[in-house]
Amino acid sequence: MFLVLVGLATLSFTAKNGVTLRLHPQQGKSYIVNSKATIMQMIEVQGQTVNANQTMEIGQSFTVKNATEEQTEFEAQVESIKLSISNMGMKLEYDSEHPEKTSPMVADQTKEFDKVIKKPATLTYDALGNKTSEAEEASMNNLGNAIIKLPEEEISVGSTWKASTTQSVSDMEMTVEYTYTVTAITKKTVDVSFTGTLLKNTDNITGTYNGTASINPNTGLVTQSNTKSNVSMTMSQQGMTFPVTMVSNTTVTVAEK
C-alpha cells in the first residue's frame, strides 16, 4: 500500500504540476563537474579513410560566489585534463596530474591546457542561463556542461523550447541551435531529450546533435547529460582538401561537493 501511495503521489506531481526553471543555486555551494568525450575522426585521403580515436576527460569545480534573483556569479576552475589519442598505430597521451607521462609529440599542443588548469575564472549568468560576463581567461574554463539556456515560460511533460549556443572549435566559431523536449518531471529532476543542428556558416561545416539531460528544478543546474554528435567539414593543407567527419559521445555529471 505504501508503494502504491508513493507511486500515485509521483504520478500526480508529474501529470498535474508544471515547473518554472530558473538558475538560482544557493550562495556558497560548490560543485564538481566530470566530463568524458570520446571522438572518432575519419579523414578521407586519396580515396582511403584514415581513422583517429581520441578520449578527453576534464575535471572542473565551481563555487557560487554571489546569487540573486536576477543573476549568479560563479568562480570556476579546471582541475584536471586527460587526453589520449590513437592514430595509425601510435598512442599519444597527456595527463595534467602526471606531466611526466605526456607524449613529446603533443607537448606543444597541450601547452594551452597548462594555461587554464588551476586558474580560477569569474563567470556570471542571468536567471535563464545566459552568460552575461566572463573573465578573459575563461576560454575553455566555462560552465557549458552544467548550465543550459532555460525557457521563460512554465513547462510540463511534452513542453519544448529552443536555445542556441556558440562555441569555438579549432579557432572557428560554431553556433548550434537546440530543441529541448521535457520527458519527465519529479520533485528532484526535470528530464529532457534534445536535438541540435549546426547553423550554416562560411567554413562549410555541418553537424547534428542529440542526447538527454537532467536538470535540478531547485537550482536550475544540469546534474547529468549525454550528447552524441556528428560533424562534417573540409580541411585544406598544402593545396589539397580533405573531407573530415567527427563522431563523438560526451557524458557529464555534476555533483555538489
N, C-alpha and C positions, 0 to 999 in steps of 0.2 A: 504493500500500500504506500509506503514511504517513497519508493522508487517511482511509482505511478504519479504521486503528487508532485515530485520534483520534475518529472517529465512534462506534466501539464503546465507547471509554472514556467518552465523554459519555453514551451510552445507558445504560451500566452504572451510572454515577453517578446518573443521573436515575431509573432504574427501581428500583434497589436501596436507595439510601440516603435516609432521611428526614433532616430537619433540625429543630433546636430554635431558634426565633428568639428572640433576646434583644437588648435595646437596650444595647450596650456599645461605643460608639465610643471611639477612642483619645484619651486626655487630651492637650490641646494642639492637636489638629487643628481646622482652620477650614473652613467650608463656605459656599458661595454658593447661594441659592435664588432662582430666577426663576419667577414665575408670571404667566400671562396669562389673563384671563377675558373672554369675550365674552358679553354678555347682551342678549337681545331681550325687551322688556317690552311687553305688549299690554294696553291698558285699554279696557274697553267703556263708552262714554258715550252714553246715549240711543240705543242701537241701532247706534252706529258704533264702530269699533275704531281707537284711536289707538296707533301704534307708536313706540317709542323704543329706540334701539340704544346700547349702552354697552360700551366696552372699558376694562379696567383692567389695568395692568401694575405689579407690585410686585417690587422687588429687595430681598433681605434677606440678611444674613450672620449666622452664629453660630459660636461657638467653644466647644469642650468644655473647661470650666474645671476640673472635677473629676469623675473617673469611678471608681466602684467596682462590684462585682458587683451590689449592691443598687440603686444609683441613679446618675444622671448629672446634673450641674449644667451648664447652658449659659448663656452670655451672648449674647443676640441683639439685633439692631437692624435696623430698616427703613432701607435705604439710599436708596431712591427710589420714587416713586409717579407714574404717568402715568395720566390719566383723559381719556377722550374720549366725549362724549355727542352723539348726533344725535337731534333731536326737532323734528318739524314744520318741517323746513327749516332749523333752526338747528343750529349745531355749537358745542359748548362744550368747552373744554379746560382741563386742569390738568397742569402738569409741575413737580415739585419741584426738578428740576435747572435749570429755566428759568422761574422765577416770573414773569418779565415776560410770558410767554405765557398766563398764567391769565386766563380769561374773567371779566369782572366779575360776571356772573350766578351764578357758582359760588364766588366768593371766600369768602363766609361759610360755605358748606358744607364747604369744604376746609380751613378753619382747624383742624379736628380732625386732619387729616393732619399739619399742621405740628407738632403736639404730640408726635408719635411718631417722626418722621424723625430719624435720627441720635441717638436717645435709647436707650441700652442698657438692657436689662431682664434680670433673672436668672430663669431657669426651671429647675425640677427635675422630672425624670421617673424613675419606677421602671423596673425591667428589662423590664417588659411594655408600656412605653409609656404608662402612666397618668401624667398630670400630678399631681404631689404638692404643688407650691407655685409661686407666681409673684409677681412684683412688681406693685404696683398699676398701674404704667404699662404693663403688658404688653398691655392691651386687644387691639389688632389686631397687636401685635408678639408673635405666638405661633409655635409650630413645627408647627401642624397640617398643613402641607403636606409636612413632612419626617418626621413621626412618626405612625404609626398604632398602635392597640392590638393587641398581638401575642397569639397563642394560648399557653396554658400548656403544652399537650402538643406532642409531636413531630408534624411534618406531613410529608406526601408528596404526590405529584401526585394530585389529586382530593379532598384534605382540605378541610374547610370550618370556619370559625369565625365567631362573631358578635361584634360590638362596637358600642357606641353612643357618640355624641359629641354634646355640647351646644354650640351656638354662638348668639351674639346677632346678630340682623339687624333693623335699624331699631328698636332698643330692645325687641325681642321675643326671648324665649328659645325656641330650637327644638332639639329632640333628634331625631337621625337614627339609626336602627338599621341597621347594615350587615351584610351576609353576604359573607364573602370565600371564594373558591374558588381553590385552587392549580392553576395550569395548566401550569407547568414549573418544574423545579429544575435549576440548574447550580452549579458551584463559585463562580460570581460573582454569581448572581442568583436570587431566588425571584420568579417571575411569578405574579400573581393577577388574577382578574377579580372584580368586586364589584357588588352591587346594594344599594340603600338605600331605606328608607321613612321619611318624616317621621311621627313618632308623633303621635297625636291631641293637640290642645291646645285651650285656650279661645278662641283667636283665629281659629278657622275656617280654618286653613291646611293644605293637603295638598301632598305633594310626593314625587317619586320620583327616584332617582339610579342611575347605572350607569357603569361605567368599568373601567379596568385600571391596575395599578401594578406596579412592580418594586422589590424590596427587596434590599438588600445583606445576605447572610446573615452576614457577618463583623461588621457594625456594627449591624444592625437598622434602619438608616435607609432611607427611601424614596429611590430615585435618580431616578425619573420616574413621572409619573402623568397620566392623562387622565380627567376626570369630566364627565359630562353630567347635567343636572338639569332638572326640570320642576316648578315650584312655582306653586300657585294660591292666591289669597287674596281677601278682600273688604276694600276700603278705604272709610272714611267721611269725608266732607268736606261741611261746610255742610248737614248734614241729608240728604245723598244718599249712596248706596252705589255703589261701582264694582267689578265683578269685574276682577281683575288676574291675568295669567299671565306668569311669567318663565321663559324657556328659556335655559339657559346652557351654555357649554362652557369648561372650565378645564384648561389644561396646565401642568405643573410639572416643572422639572428641578432636581436637587440635585447639586452637584459640589464636590469638595474643592478648596480654594484651592491 
